[in-house]
Amino acid sequence: MPSKDVLAESPPTPAAAPAQPAAKLGSYYGTYQGKAAYARETSAGSWQVKVHDPTNRLAGHDGWLMLGTGWPTLPDACAATGVH
């Protein structure tokens, strides 16, 4: 029996879902013991705080030192770290 060439049909693809806009995350510049401080929301409801202290041996190559992370709000992060 001769073979027939059969084109395999791919299943129809669903319409692409509209892209969701990225959530607006907050940030705040302040001071910590006379040095520049930066608080930012890394994801909705999770804040981290860094201070720029290039003379501190624990600071990263860019001079920023992490003070902490995981606070639910900016006021909580500032109160816990002393950022003004």
ChimeraX attribute file (.defattr): number of C-alpha atoms within 10 A of each C-alpha:
attribute: neighborCount
match mode: 1-to-1
recipient: residues
	/A:1	3
	/A:2	4
	/A:3	5
	/A:4	6
	/A:5	6
	/A:6	6
	/A:7	6
	/A:8	6
	/A:9	6
	/A:10	6
	/A:11	6
	/A:12	6
	/A:13	6
	/A:14	6
	/A:15	6
	/A:16	6
	/A:17	6
	/A:18	6
	/A:19	6
	/A:20	6
	/A:21	6
	/A:22	6
	/A:23	8
	/A:24	9
	/A:25	13
	/A:26	15
	/A:27	14
	/A:28	14
	/A:29	14
	/A:30	14
	/A:31	14
	/A:32	17
	/A:33	10
	/A:34	10
	/A:35	11
	/A:36	16
	/A:37	23
	/A:38	19
	/A:39	23
	/A:40	19
	/A:41	21
	/A:42	14
	/A:43	14
	/A:44	12
	/A:45	13
	/A:46	16
	/A:47	24
	/A:48	23
	/A:49	26
	/A:50	22
	/A:51	23
	/A:52	19
	/A:53	18
	/A:54	14
	/A:55	9
	/A:56	11
	/A:57	10
	/A:58	12
	/A:59	16
	/A:60	13
	/A:61	9
	/A:62	9
	/A:63	15
	/A:64	20
	/A:65	19
	/A:66	16
	/A:67	17
	/A:68	14
	/A:69	17
	/A:70	15
	/A:71	17
	/A:72	15
	/A:73	16
	/A:74	20
	/A:75	12
	/A:76	13
	/A:77	22
	/A:78	19
	/A:79	10
	/A:80	13
	/A:81	15
	/A:82	13
	/A:83	24
	/A:84	15
